[in-house]
Amino acid sequence: MEQQENTPARLRITEAAAYLNISPDQMRRLGDVGIIPMTRTLGIKGAGHRQFDQRVLDTVRVLMRNGASHEQIQEHFYQAARREMTANG
């Protein structure tokens, strides 16, 4: 996969699951319920492929190693998004 400079790598669900040492099914569920932020590629009837930002997965990995619950992981990204929105006006 080619990427632009300063563009974060995007991993497919199987790659992201392997990186976090969890099953692809669990990765899918965590993304679908919003615990781990993800994006989707365009697809037929909105059913695109899930993609996970490498930087997000790095953060999740650290949080999981420190024993964070799913709720704490979700709260971390919620607060980060709020800070970003506030900083951008």
PDB file of N, CA, C and O in Angstrom:
ATOM      1  N   MET A   1       0.850  -1.189   0.000  1.00  0.00           N
ATOM      2  CA  MET A   1       0.000   0.000   0.000  1.00  0.00           C
ATOM      3  C   MET A   1       0.887   1.240   0.000  1.00  0.00           C
ATOM      4  O   MET A   1       1.750   1.388   0.866  1.00  0.00           O
ATOM      5  N   GLU A   2       0.678   2.130  -0.969  1.00  0.00           N
ATOM      6  CA  GLU A   2       1.410   3.376  -1.035  1.00  0.00           C
ATOM      7  C   GLU A   2       0.707   4.407  -0.175  1.00  0.00           C
ATOM      8  O   GLU A   2      -0.521   4.437  -0.101  1.00  0.00           O
ATOM      9  N   GLN A   3       1.505   5.264   0.484  1.00  0.00           N
ATOM     10  CA  GLN A   3       0.881   6.305   1.277  1.00  0.00           C
ATOM     11  C   GLN A   3       1.668   7.595   1.153  1.00  0.00           C
ATOM     12  O   GLN A   3       2.872   7.586   0.895  1.00  0.00           O
ATOM     13  N   GLN A   4       0.980   8.688   1.339  1.00  0.00           N
ATOM     14  CA  GLN A   4       1.592  10.003   1.279  1.00  0.00           C
ATOM     15  C   GLN A   4       2.419  10.226   2.542  1.00  0.00           C
ATOM     16  O   GLN A   4       2.164   9.607   3.575  1.00  0.00           O
ATOM     17  N   GLU A   5       3.406  11.109   2.455  1.00  0.00           N
ATOM     18  CA  GLU A   5       4.189  11.462   3.632  1.00  0.00           C
ATOM     19  C   GLU A   5       3.259  12.094   4.668  1.00  0.00           C
ATOM     20  O   GLU A   5       2.380  12.877   4.306  1.00  0.00           O
ATOM     21  N   ASN A   6       3.435  11.773   5.923  1.00  0.00           N
ATOM     22  CA  ASN A   6       2.626  12.265   7.048  1.00  0.00           C
ATOM     23  C   ASN A   6       1.189  11.755   7.018  1.00  0.00           C
ATOM     24  O   ASN A   6       0.348  12.256   7.763  1.00  0.00           O
ATOM     25  N   THR A   7       0.892  10.779   6.181  1.00  0.00           N
ATOM     26  CA  THR A   7      -0.431  10.172   6.161  1.00  0.00           C
ATOM     27  C   THR A   7      -0.364   8.881   6.967  1.00  0.00           C
ATOM     28  O   THR A   7       0.471   8.020   6.690  1.00  0.00           O
ATOM     29  N   PRO A   8      -1.232   8.740   7.957  1.00  0.00           N
ATOM     30  CA  PRO A   8      -1.155   7.528   8.772  1.00  0.00           C
ATOM     31  C   PRO A   8      -1.513   6.284   7.973  1.00  0.00           C
ATOM     32  O   PRO A   8      -2.352   6.318   7.073  1.00  0.00           O
ATOM     33  N   ALA A   9      -0.861   5.196   8.322  1.00  0.00           N
ATOM     34  CA  ALA A   9      -1.177   3.919   7.687  1.00  0.00           C
ATOM     35  C   ALA A   9      -2.566   3.485   8.118  1.00  0.00           C
ATOM     36  O   ALA A   9      -2.968   3.706   9.260  1.00  0.00           O
ATOM     37  N   ARG A  10      -3.289   2.876   7.212  1.00  0.00           N
ATOM     38  CA  ARG A  10      -4.608   2.333   7.521  1.00  0.00           C
ATOM     39  C   ARG A  10      -4.515   0.830   7.369  1.00  0.00           C
ATOM     40  O   ARG A  10      -4.068   0.321   6.341  1.00  0.00           O
ATOM     41  N   LEU A  11      -4.942   0.129   8.401  1.00  0.00           N
ATOM     42  CA  LEU A  11      -4.863  -1.318   8.394  1.00  0.00           C
ATOM     43  C   LEU A  11      -6.237  -1.927   8.203  1.00  0.00           C
ATOM     44  O   LEU A  11      -7.239  -1.409   8.695  1.00  0.00           O
ATOM     45  N   ARG A  12      -6.266  -3.038   7.479  1.00  0.00           N
ATOM     46  CA  ARG A  12      -7.510  -3.793   7.335  1.00  0.00           C
ATOM     47  C   ARG A  12      -7.811  -4.491   8.646  1.00  0.00           C
ATOM     48  O   ARG A  12      -6.966  -4.557   9.539  1.00  0.00           O
ATOM     49  N   ILE A  13      -9.007  -5.003   8.748  1.00  0.00           N
ATOM     50  CA  ILE A  13      -9.470  -5.583  10.008  1.00  0.00           C
ATOM     51  C   ILE A  13      -8.581  -6.748  10.474  1.00  0.00           C
ATOM     52  O   ILE A  13      -8.289  -6.860  11.665  1.00  0.00           O
ATOM     53  N   THR A  14      -8.159  -7.600   9.561  1.00  0.00           N
ATOM     54  CA  THR A  14      -7.321  -8.733   9.970  1.00  0.00           C
ATOM     55  C   THR A  14      -5.948  -8.265  10.449  1.00  0.00           C
ATOM     56  O   THR A  14      -5.400  -8.816  11.403  1.00  0.00           O
ATOM     57  N   GLU A  15      -5.394  -7.248   9.786  1.00  0.00           N
ATOM     58  CA  GLU A  15      -4.109  -6.696  10.204  1.00  0.00           C
ATOM     59  C   GLU A  15      -4.222  -6.005  11.557  1.00  0.00           C
ATOM     60  O   GLU A  15      -3.361  -6.167  12.421  1.00  0.00           O
ATOM     61  N   ALA A  16      -5.290  -5.233  11.734  1.00  0.00           N
ATOM     62  CA  ALA A  16      -5.505  -4.523  12.997  1.00  0.00           C
ATOM     63  C   ALA A  16      -5.710  -5.511  14.144  1.00  0.00           C
ATOM     64  O   ALA A  16      -5.167  -5.316  15.232  1.00  0.00           O
ATOM     65  N   ALA A  17      -6.483  -6.562  13.912  1.00  0.00           N
ATOM     66  CA  ALA A  17      -6.727  -7.571  14.944  1.00  0.00           C
ATOM     67  C   ALA A  17      -5.425  -8.255  15.344  1.00  0.00           C
ATOM     68  O   ALA A  17      -5.166  -8.467  16.529  1.00  0.00           O
ATOM     69  N   ALA A  18      -4.613  -8.597  14.356  1.00  0.00           N
ATOM     70  CA  ALA A  18      -3.327  -9.245  14.655  1.00  0.00           C
ATOM     71  C   ALA A  18      -2.429  -8.297  15.446  1.00  0.00           C
ATOM     72  O   ALA A  18      -1.730  -8.730  16.362  1.00  0.00           O
ATOM     73  N   TYR A  19      -2.441  -7.029  15.110  1.00  0.00           N
ATOM     74  CA  TYR A  19      -1.621  -6.034  15.808  1.00  0.00           C
ATOM     75  C   TYR A  19      -1.997  -5.928  17.283  1.00  0.00           C
ATOM     76  O   TYR A  19      -1.137  -5.753  18.146  1.00  0.00           O
ATOM     77  N   LEU A  20      -3.313  -6.038  17.560  1.00  0.00           N
ATOM     78  CA  LEU A  20      -3.787  -5.956  18.948  1.00  0.00           C
ATOM     79  C   LEU A  20      -3.893  -7.325  19.618  1.00  0.00           C
ATOM     80  O   LEU A  20      -4.246  -7.423  20.793  1.00  0.00           O
ATOM     81  N   ASN A  21      -3.587  -8.375  18.866  1.00  0.00           N
ATOM     82  CA  ASN A  21      -3.641  -9.745  19.378  1.00  0.00           C
ATOM     83  C   ASN A  21      -5.057 -10.127  19.839  1.00  0.00           C
ATOM     84  O   ASN A  21      -5.245 -10.728  20.897  1.00  0.00           O
ATOM     85  N   ILE A  22      -6.033  -9.762  19.018  1.00  0.00           N
ATOM     86  CA  ILE A  22      -7.423 -10.150  19.270  1.00  0.00           C
ATOM     87  C   ILE A  22      -7.977 -10.757  17.985  1.00  0.00           C
ATOM     88  O   ILE A  22      -7.344 -10.667  16.934  1.00  0.00           O
ATOM     89  N   SER A  23      -9.136 -11.363  18.062  1.00  0.00           N
ATOM     90  CA  SER A  23      -9.724 -11.986  16.877  1.00  0.00           C
ATOM     91  C   SER A  23     -10.306 -10.913  15.943  1.00  0.00           C
ATOM     92  O   SER A  23     -10.703  -9.842  16.402  1.00  0.00           O
ATOM     93  N   PRO A  24     -10.357 -11.199  14.642  1.00  0.00           N
ATOM     94  CA  PRO A  24     -10.992 -10.257  13.722  1.00  0.00           C
ATOM     95  C   PRO A  24     -12.451  -9.978  14.092  1.00  0.00           C
ATOM     96  O   PRO A  24     -12.934  -8.861  13.907  1.00  0.00           O
ATOM     97  N   ASP A  25     -13.155 -10.991  14.615  1.00  0.00           N
ATOM     98  CA  ASP A  25     -14.539 -10.790  15.020  1.00  0.00           C
ATOM     99  C   ASP A  25     -14.634  -9.783  16.172  1.00  0.00           C
ATOM    100  O   ASP A  25     -15.513  -8.921  16.173  1.00  0.00           O
ATOM    101  N   GLN A  26     -13.739  -9.892  17.142  1.00  0.00           N
ATOM    102  CA  GLN A  26     -13.740  -8.932  18.247  1.00  0.00           C
ATOM    103  C   GLN A  26     -13.359  -7.542  17.747  1.00  0.00           C
ATOM    104  O   GLN A  26     -13.924  -6.547  18.200  1.00  0.00           O
ATOM    105  N   MET A  27     -12.410  -7.463  16.822  1.00  0.00           N
ATOM    106  CA  MET A  27     -12.007  -6.178  16.249  1.00  0.00           C
ATOM    107  C   MET A  27     -13.191  -5.529  15.550  1.00  0.00           C
ATOM    108  O   MET A  27     -13.423  -4.329  15.691  1.00  0.00           O
ATOM    109  N   ARG A  28     -13.936  -6.324  14.799  1.00  0.00           N
ATOM    110  CA  ARG A  28     -15.122  -5.838  14.089  1.00  0.00           C
ATOM    111  C   ARG A  28     -16.138  -5.263  15.087  1.00  0.00           C
ATOM    112  O   ARG A  28     -16.658  -4.164  14.896  1.00  0.00           O
ATOM    113  N   ARG A  29     -16.408  -6.019  16.144  1.00  0.00           N
ATOM    114  CA  ARG A  29     -17.381  -5.549  17.144  1.00  0.00           C
ATOM    115  C   ARG A  29     -16.918  -4.262  17.820  1.00  0.00           C
ATOM    116  O   ARG A  29     -17.716  -3.342  18.004  1.00  0.00           O
ATOM    117  N   LEU A  30     -15.633  -4.183  18.196  1.00  0.00           N
ATOM    118  CA  LEU A  30     -15.117  -2.983  18.863  1.00  0.00           C
ATOM    119  C   LEU A  30     -15.197  -1.768  17.948  1.00  0.00           C
ATOM    120  O   LEU A  30     -15.456  -0.657  18.412  1.00  0.00           O
ATOM    121  N   GLY A  31     -14.977  -1.972  16.655  1.00  0.00           N
ATOM    122  CA  GLY A  31     -15.108  -0.867  15.704  1.00  0.00           C
ATOM    123  C   GLY A  31     -16.553  -0.482  15.470  1.00  0.00           C
ATOM    124  O   GLY A  31     -16.887   0.702  15.431  1.00  0.00           O
ATOM    125  N   ASP A  32     -17.415  -1.483  15.314  1.00  0.00           N
ATOM    126  CA  ASP A  32     -18.826  -1.209  15.013  1.00  0.00           C
ATOM    127  C   ASP A  32     -19.547  -0.477  16.141  1.00  0.00           C
ATOM    128  O   ASP A  32     -20.430   0.338  15.873  1.00  0.00           O
ATOM    129  N   VAL A  33     -19.191  -0.748  17.389  1.00  0.00           N
ATOM    130  CA  VAL A  33     -19.869  -0.077  18.506  1.00  0.00           C
ATOM    131  C   VAL A  33     -19.160   1.214  18.913  1.00  0.00           C
ATOM    132  O   VAL A  33     -19.603   1.901  19.834  1.00  0.00           O
ATOM    133  N   GLY A  34     -18.055   1.547  18.228  1.00  0.00           N
ATOM    134  CA  GLY A  34     -17.408   2.828  18.462  1.00  0.00           C
ATOM    135  C   GLY A  34     -16.361   2.841  19.560  1.00  0.00           C
ATOM    136  O   GLY A  34     -15.915   3.913  19.968  1.00  0.00           O
ATOM    137  N   ILE A  35     -15.961   1.683  20.047  1.00  0.00           N
ATOM    138  CA  ILE A  35     -14.922   1.668  21.076  1.00  0.00           C
ATOM    139  C   ILE A  35     -13.574   2.010  20.448  1.00  0.00           C
ATOM    140  O   ILE A  35     -12.801   2.781  21.015  1.00  0.00           O
ATOM    141  N   ILE A  36     -13.297   1.446  19.296  1.00  0.00           N
ATOM    142  CA  ILE A  36     -12.084   1.766  18.549  1.00  0.00           C
ATOM    143  C   ILE A  36     -12.507   2.487  17.267  1.00  0.00           C
ATOM    144  O   ILE A  36     -13.213   1.916  16.437  1.00  0.00           O
ATOM    145  N   PRO A  37     -12.074   3.745  17.106  1.00  0.00           N
ATOM    146  CA  PRO A  37     -12.457   4.497  15.909  1.00  0.00           C
ATOM    147  C   PRO A  37     -11.983   3.808  14.627  1.00  0.00           C
ATOM    148  O   PRO A  37     -10.891   3.242  14.574  1.00  0.00           O
ATOM    149  N   MET A  38     -12.825   3.871  13.603  1.00  0.00           N
ATOM    150  CA  MET A  38     -12.490   3.282  12.315  1.00  0.00           C
ATOM    151  C   MET A  38     -13.146   4.088  11.213  1.00  0.00           C
ATOM    152  O   MET A  38     -14.004   4.935  11.461  1.00  0.00           O
ATOM    153  N   THR A  39     -12.725   3.807   9.993  1.00  0.00           N
ATOM    154  CA  THR A  39     -13.376   4.387   8.822  1.00  0.00           C
ATOM    155  C   THR A  39     -13.769   3.233   7.915  1.00  0.00           C
ATOM    156  O   THR A  39     -13.336   2.098   8.110  1.00  0.00           O
ATOM    157  N   ARG A  40     -14.579   3.532   6.941  1.00  0.00           N
ATOM    158  CA  ARG A  40     -14.973   2.529   5.950  1.00  0.00           C
ATOM    159  C   ARG A  40     -14.671   3.058   4.562  1.00  0.00           C
ATOM    160  O   ARG A  40     -14.824   4.247   4.284  1.00  0.00           O
ATOM    161  N   THR A  41     -14.239   2.152   3.694  1.00  0.00           N
ATOM    162  CA  THR A  41     -14.086   2.518   2.300  1.00  0.00           C
ATOM    163  C   THR A  41     -15.470   2.566   1.678  1.00  0.00           C
ATOM    164  O   THR A  41     -16.434   2.053   2.247  1.00  0.00           O
ATOM    165  N   LEU A  42     -15.564   3.176   0.522  1.00  0.00           N
ATOM    166  CA  LEU A  42     -16.844   3.185  -0.176  1.00  0.00           C
ATOM    167  C   LEU A  42     -17.135   1.772  -0.662  1.00  0.00           C
ATOM    168  O   LEU A  42     -16.226   1.049  -1.071  1.00  0.00           O
ATOM    169  N   GLY A  43     -18.370   1.394  -0.617  1.00  0.00           N
ATOM    170  CA  GLY A  43     -18.742   0.067  -1.080  1.00  0.00           C
ATOM    171  C   GLY A  43     -20.182   0.055  -1.546  1.00  0.00           C
ATOM    172  O   GLY A  43     -20.888   1.059  -1.458  1.00  0.00           O
ATOM    173  N   ILE A  44     -20.597  -1.069  -2.032  1.00  0.00           N
ATOM    174  CA  ILE A  44     -21.969  -1.215  -2.507  1.00  0.00           C
ATOM    175  C   ILE A  44     -22.915  -1.096  -1.319  1.00  0.00           C
ATOM    176  O   ILE A  44     -22.750  -1.784  -0.312  1.00  0.00           O
ATOM    177  N   LYS A  45     -23.899  -0.227  -1.442  1.00  0.00           N
ATOM    178  CA  LYS A  45     -24.901   0.017  -0.403  1.00  0.00           C
ATOM    179  C   LYS A  45     -24.262   0.357   0.942  1.00  0.00           C
ATOM    180  O   LYS A  45     -24.784  -0.024   1.990  1.00  0.00           O
ATOM    181  N   GLY A  46     -23.137   1.071   0.917  1.00  0.00           N
ATOM    182  CA  GLY A  46     -22.496   1.513   2.156  1.00  0.00           C
ATOM    183  C   GLY A  46     -21.746   0.429   2.908  1.00  0.00           C
ATOM    184  O   GLY A  46     -21.304   0.654   4.034  1.00  0.00           O
ATOM    185  N   ALA A  47     -21.597  -0.730   2.313  1.00  0.00           N
ATOM    186  CA  ALA A  47     -20.936  -1.841   3.002  1.00  0.00           C
ATOM    187  C   ALA A  47     -19.462  -1.904   2.598  1.00  0.00           C
ATOM    188  O   ALA A  47     -19.012  -2.887   2.009  1.00  0.00           O
ATOM    189  N   GLY A  48     -18.724  -0.851   2.919  1.00  0.00           N
ATOM    190  CA  GLY A  48     -17.311  -0.815   2.582  1.00  0.00           C
ATOM    191  C   GLY A  48     -16.462  -1.585   3.581  1.00  0.00           C
ATOM    192  O   GLY A  48     -16.968  -2.119   4.567  1.00  0.00           O
ATOM    193  N   HIS A  49     -15.179  -1.634   3.314  1.00  0.00           N
ATOM    194  CA  HIS A  49     -14.249  -2.327   4.191  1.00  0.00           C
ATOM    195  C   HIS A  49     -13.866  -1.446   5.374  1.00  0.00           C
ATOM    196  O   HIS A  49     -13.663  -0.242   5.218  1.00  0.00           O
ATOM    197  N   ARG A  50     -13.768  -2.048   6.553  1.00  0.00           N
ATOM    198  CA  ARG A  50     -13.348  -1.315   7.736  1.00  0.00           C
ATOM    199  C   ARG A  50     -11.845  -1.085   7.667  1.00  0.00           C
ATOM    200  O   ARG A  50     -11.087  -1.959   7.248  1.00  0.00           O
ATOM    201  N   GLN A  51     -11.423   0.118   8.090  1.00  0.00           N
ATOM    202  CA  GLN A  51     -10.007   0.449   8.154  1.00  0.00           C
ATOM    203  C   GLN A  51      -9.714   1.119   9.485  1.00  0.00           C
ATOM    204  O   GLN A  51     -10.524   1.882  10.011  1.00  0.00           O
ATOM    205  N   PHE A  52      -8.537   0.817  10.017  1.00  0.00           N
ATOM    206  CA  PHE A  52      -8.141   1.334  11.314  1.00  0.00           C
ATOM    207  C   PHE A  52      -6.822   2.081  11.173  1.00  0.00           C
ATOM    208  O   PHE A  52      -5.871   1.567  10.583  1.00  0.00           O
ATOM    209  N   ASP A  53      -6.765   3.289  11.712  1.00  0.00           N
ATOM    210  CA  ASP A  53      -5.587   4.144  11.664  1.00  0.00           C
ATOM    211  C   ASP A  53      -4.503   3.548  12.569  1.00  0.00           C
ATOM    212  O   ASP A  53      -4.769   3.189  13.716  1.00  0.00           O
ATOM    213  N   GLN A  54      -3.292   3.449  12.046  1.00  0.00           N
ATOM    214  CA  GLN A  54      -2.172   2.872  12.794  1.00  0.00           C
ATOM    215  C   GLN A  54      -1.930   3.619  14.106  1.00  0.00           C
ATOM    216  O   GLN A  54      -1.648   2.991  15.126  1.00  0.00           O
ATOM    217  N   ARG A  55      -2.037   4.953  14.096  1.00  0.00           N
ATOM    218  CA  ARG A  55      -1.804   5.731  15.321  1.00  0.00           C
ATOM    219  C   ARG A  55      -2.855   5.426  16.375  1.00  0.00           C
ATOM    220  O   ARG A  55      -2.543   5.369  17.564  1.00  0.00           O
ATOM    221  N   VAL A  56      -4.100   5.229  15.948  1.00  0.00           N
ATOM    222  CA  VAL A  56      -5.165   4.857  16.884  1.00  0.00           C
ATOM    223  C   VAL A  56      -4.851   3.504  17.510  1.00  0.00           C
ATOM    224  O   VAL A  56      -5.000   3.322  18.719  1.00  0.00           O
ATOM    225  N   LEU A  57      -4.417   2.562  16.686  1.00  0.00           N
ATOM    226  CA  LEU A  57      -4.098   1.231  17.195  1.00  0.00           C
ATOM    227  C   LEU A  57      -2.913   1.261  18.152  1.00  0.00           C
ATOM    228  O   LEU A  57      -2.879   0.500  19.119  1.00  0.00           O
ATOM    229  N   ASP A  58      -1.940   2.135  17.891  1.00  0.00           N
ATOM    230  CA  ASP A  58      -0.826   2.282  18.827  1.00  0.00           C
ATOM    231  C   ASP A  58      -1.328   2.719  20.199  1.00  0.00           C
ATOM    232  O   ASP A  58      -0.884   2.206  21.226  1.00  0.00           O
ATOM    233  N   THR A  59      -2.256   3.670  20.204  1.00  0.00           N
ATOM    234  CA  THR A  59      -2.829   4.157  21.459  1.00  0.00           C
ATOM    235  C   THR A  59      -3.637   3.066  22.146  1.00  0.00           C
ATOM    236  O   THR A  59      -3.516   2.865  23.354  1.00  0.00           O
ATOM    237  N   VAL A  60      -4.457   2.366  21.379  1.00  0.00           N
ATOM    238  CA  VAL A  60      -5.267   1.282  21.944  1.00  0.00           C
ATOM    239  C   VAL A  60      -4.367   0.213  22.568  1.00  0.00           C
ATOM    240  O   VAL A  60      -4.654  -0.307  23.646  1.00  0.00           O
ATOM    241  N   ARG A  61      -3.294  -0.099  21.881  1.00  0.00           N
ATOM    242  CA  ARG A  61      -2.366  -1.120  22.373  1.00  0.00           C
ATOM    243  C   ARG A  61      -1.796  -0.734  23.740  1.00  0.00           C
ATOM    244  O   ARG A  61      -1.720  -1.569  24.641  1.00  0.00           O
ATOM    245  N   VAL A  62      -1.397   0.528  23.892  1.00  0.00           N
ATOM    246  CA  VAL A  62      -0.871   1.009  25.171  1.00  0.00           C
ATOM    247  C   VAL A  62      -1.955   0.968  26.240  1.00  0.00           C
ATOM    248  O   VAL A  62      -1.712   0.522  27.361  1.00  0.00           O
ATOM    249  N   LEU A  63      -3.143   1.429  25.894  1.00  0.00           N
ATOM    250  CA  LEU A  63      -4.247   1.422  26.862  1.00  0.00           C
ATOM    251  C   LEU A  63      -4.576  -0.002  27.309  1.00  0.00           C
ATOM    252  O   LEU A  63      -4.812  -0.245  28.493  1.00  0.00           O
ATOM    253  N   MET A  64      -4.592  -0.940  26.364  1.00  0.00           N
ATOM    254  CA  MET A  64      -4.899  -2.326  26.707  1.00  0.00           C
ATOM    255  C   MET A  64      -3.808  -2.919  27.601  1.00  0.00           C
ATOM    256  O   MET A  64      -4.106  -3.650  28.546  1.00  0.00           O
ATOM    257  N   ARG A  65      -2.565  -2.609  27.306  1.00  0.00           N
ATOM    258  CA  ARG A  65      -1.455  -3.100  28.140  1.00  0.00           C
ATOM    259  C   ARG A  65      -1.546  -2.573  29.562  1.00  0.00           C
ATOM    260  O   ARG A  65      -1.125  -3.235  30.510  1.00  0.00           O
ATOM    261  N   ASN A  66      -2.103  -1.366  29.700  1.00  0.00           N
ATOM    262  CA  ASN A  66      -2.254  -0.760  31.024  1.00  0.00           C
ATOM    263  C   ASN A  66      -3.544  -1.181  31.707  1.00  0.00           C
ATOM    264  O   ASN A  66      -3.878  -0.664  32.774  1.00  0.00           O
ATOM    265  N   GLY A  67      -4.270  -2.110  31.107  1.00  0.00           N
ATOM    266  CA  GLY A  67      -5.466  -2.657  31.736  1.00  0.00           C
ATOM    267  C   GLY A  67      -6.728  -1.838  31.578  1.00  0.00           C
ATOM    268  O   GLY A  67      -7.667  -2.005  32.356  1.00  0.00           O
ATOM    269  N   ALA A  68      -6.777  -0.956  30.591  1.00  0.00           N
ATOM    270  CA  ALA A  68      -7.968  -0.120  30.391  1.00  0.00           C
ATOM    271  C   ALA A  68      -9.146  -0.978  29.930  1.00  0.00           C
ATOM    272  O   ALA A  68      -8.987  -1.905  29.136  1.00  0.00           O
ATOM    273  N   SER A  69     -10.318  -0.651  30.440  1.00  0.00           N
ATOM    274  CA  SER A  69     -11.548  -1.324  30.017  1.00  0.00           C
ATOM    275  C   SER A  69     -11.985  -0.754  28.671  1.00  0.00           C
ATOM    276  O   SER A  69     -11.469   0.268  28.220  1.00  0.00           O
ATOM    277  N   HIS A  70     -12.932  -1.421  28.042  1.00  0.00           N
ATOM    278  CA  HIS A  70     -13.474  -0.909  26.771  1.00  0.00           C
ATOM    279  C   HIS A  70     -14.052   0.481  26.957  1.00  0.00           C
ATOM    280  O   HIS A  70     -13.905   1.340  26.089  1.00  0.00           O
ATOM    281  N   GLU A  71     -14.707   0.704  28.080  1.00  0.00           N
ATOM    282  CA  GLU A  71     -15.304   2.013  28.346  1.00  0.00           C
ATOM    283  C   GLU A  71     -14.225   3.085  28.481  1.00  0.00           C
ATOM    284  O   GLU A  71     -14.403   4.208  28.010  1.00  0.00           O
ATOM    285  N   GLN A  72     -13.108   2.742  29.121  1.00  0.00           N
ATOM    286  CA  GLN A  72     -12.024   3.711  29.266  1.00  0.00           C
ATOM    287  C   GLN A  72     -11.373   4.023  27.921  1.00  0.00           C
ATOM    288  O   GLN A  72     -10.992   5.164  27.662  1.00  0.00           O
ATOM    289  N   ILE A  73     -11.247   3.008  27.065  1.00  0.00           N
ATOM    290  CA  ILE A  73     -10.692   3.232  25.731  1.00  0.00           C
ATOM    291  C   ILE A  73     -11.605   4.156  24.938  1.00  0.00           C
ATOM    292  O   ILE A  73     -11.140   5.102  24.302  1.00  0.00           O
ATOM    293  N   GLN A  74     -12.901   3.882  24.978  1.00  0.00           N
ATOM    294  CA  GLN A  74     -13.866   4.722  24.262  1.00  0.00           C
ATOM    295  C   GLN A  74     -13.837   6.156  24.799  1.00  0.00           C
ATOM    296  O   GLN A  74     -13.876   7.107  24.019  1.00  0.00           O
ATOM    297  N   GLU A  75     -13.771   6.314  26.103  1.00  0.00           N
ATOM    298  CA  GLU A  75     -13.727   7.641  26.720  1.00  0.00           C
ATOM    299  C   GLU A  75     -12.457   8.393  26.313  1.00  0.00           C
ATOM    300  O   GLU A  75     -12.498   9.605  26.102  1.00  0.00           O
ATOM    301  N   HIS A  76     -11.348   7.693  26.204  1.00  0.00           N
ATOM    302  CA  HIS A  76     -10.095   8.318  25.783  1.00  0.00           C
ATOM    303  C   HIS A  76     -10.268   8.982  24.416  1.00  0.00           C
ATOM    304  O   HIS A  76      -9.881  10.137  24.236  1.00  0.00           O
ATOM    305  N   PHE A  77     -10.846   8.262  23.455  1.00  0.00           N
ATOM    306  CA  PHE A  77     -11.010   8.810  22.107  1.00  0.00           C
ATOM    307  C   PHE A  77     -12.089   9.888  22.059  1.00  0.00           C
ATOM    308  O   PHE A  77     -11.995  10.820  21.261  1.00  0.00           O
ATOM    309  N   TYR A  78     -13.103   9.770  22.895  1.00  0.00           N
ATOM    310  CA  TYR A  78     -14.137  10.802  22.981  1.00  0.00           C
ATOM    311  C   TYR A  78     -13.517  12.113  23.461  1.00  0.00           C
ATOM    312  O   TYR A  78     -13.765  13.176  22.891  1.00  0.00           O
ATOM    313  N   GLN A  79     -12.707  12.022  24.518  1.00  0.00           N
ATOM    314  CA  GLN A  79     -12.077  13.227  25.067  1.00  0.00           C
ATOM    315  C   GLN A  79     -11.070  13.820  24.075  1.00  0.00           C
ATOM    316  O   GLN A  79     -10.964  15.041  23.956  1.00  0.00           O
ATOM    317  N   ALA A  80     -10.337  12.968  23.371  1.00  0.00           N
ATOM    318  CA  ALA A  80      -9.381  13.456  22.370  1.00  0.00           C
ATOM    319  C   ALA A  80     -10.103  14.203  21.251  1.00  0.00           C
ATOM    320  O   ALA A  80      -9.632  15.243  20.791  1.00  0.00           O
ATOM    321  N   ALA A  81     -11.246  13.674  20.812  1.00  0.00           N
ATOM    322  CA  ALA A  81     -12.028  14.335  19.770  1.00  0.00           C
ATOM    323  C   ALA A  81     -12.566  15.681  20.267  1.00  0.00           C
ATOM    324  O   ALA A  81     -12.588  16.658  19.518  1.00  0.00           O
ATOM    325  N   ARG A  82     -12.998  15.728  21.527  1.00  0.00           N
ATOM    326  CA  ARG A  82     -13.474  16.991  22.091  1.00  0.00           C
ATOM    327  C   ARG A  82     -12.374  18.029  22.135  1.00  0.00           C
ATOM    328  O   ARG A  82     -12.591  19.190  21.788  1.00  0.00           O
ATOM    329  N   ARG A  83     -11.183  17.608  22.566  1.00  0.00           N
ATOM    330  CA  ARG A  83     -10.044  18.538  22.618  1.00  0.00           C
ATOM    331  C   ARG A  83      -9.706  19.058  21.228  1.00  0.00           C
ATOM    332  O   ARG A  83      -9.414  20.242  21.059  1.00  0.00           O
ATOM    333  N   GLU A  84      -9.745  18.184  20.241  1.00  0.00           N
ATOM    334  CA  GLU A  84      -9.433  18.589  18.873  1.00  0.00           C
ATOM    335  C   GLU A  84     -10.480  19.573  18.353  1.00  0.00           C
ATOM    336  O   GLU A  84     -10.134  20.558  17.701  1.00  0.00           O
ATOM    337  N   MET A  85     -11.746  19.313  18.635  1.00  0.00           N
ATOM    338  CA  MET A  85     -12.812  20.215  18.175  1.00  0.00           C
ATOM    339  C   MET A  85     -12.673  21.578  18.843  1.00  0.00           C
ATOM    340  O   MET A  85     -12.864  22.608  18.196  1.00  0.00           O
ATOM    341  N   THR A  86     -12.345  21.592  20.124  1.00  0.00           N
ATOM    342  CA  THR A  86     -12.185  22.846  20.860  1.00  0.00           C
ATOM    343  C   THR A  86     -10.995  23.619  20.310  1.00  0.00           C
ATOM    344  O   THR A  86     -11.074  24.836  20.144  1.00  0.00           O
ATOM    345  N   ALA A  87      -9.907  22.937  20.030  1.00  0.00           N
ATOM    346  CA  ALA A  87      -8.703  23.595  19.515  1.00  0.00           C
ATOM    347  C   ALA A  87      -8.920  24.161  18.116  1.00  0.00           C
ATOM    348  O   ALA A  87      -8.328  25.180  17.761  1.00  0.00           O
ATOM    349  N   ASN A  88      -9.761  23.508  17.322  1.00  0.00           N
ATOM    350  CA  ASN A  88     -10.017  23.959  15.961  1.00  0.00           C
ATOM    351  C   ASN A  88     -11.158  24.955  15.844  1.00  0.00           C
ATOM    352  O   ASN A  88     -11.496  25.411  14.752  1.00  0.00           O
ATOM    353  N   GLY A  89     -11.739  25.281  16.976  1.00  0.00           N
ATOM    354  CA  GLY A  89     -12.786  26.298  16.991  1.00  0.00           C
ATOM    355  C   GLY A  89     -14.087  25.737  16.740  1.00  0.00           C
ATOM    356  O   GLY A  89     -15.080  26.465  16.719  1.00  0.00           O
TER     357      GLY A  89
END
